[in-house]
Amino acid sequence: MSSASTGAAAAQQYQHQRVVNATRAIGAIAVVEPDEFRTILDRVEDVPLVVHATGGWFSTNYQYLTNYKGIFFFTKSADEIHFNRSIELVRADKIWIPM
């Protein structure tokens, strides 16, 4: 095995371990559609906390993250989401989801 392929395999293993560690630290993350994200927020009894960031390389996308009953819910939309209820919105520079 060449040193280049050994290095590539080590880098891939390192990246995999980073994702595993991040998932253990955060817990379960469910990726949902924007309409389902709004539905989940409507189930929260108190004012829900939503983390919001913008991203995208060629076009802007809007990303949202919240926690409901111990599970993190994430959605991404081409358009900014307008919520039906009062929320506590926290702006973040970036949302990174281990996948």
Protein Blocks (a to p, Z undefined) as FASTA:
>chain_A
ZZklmmmmmmmmmmmmmmmmmmmmnopcddddfklmmmmmmmpmbacddddddedjkbcc
ddddddeehiacddddfbdcddfbdcdddddfbdcddZZ
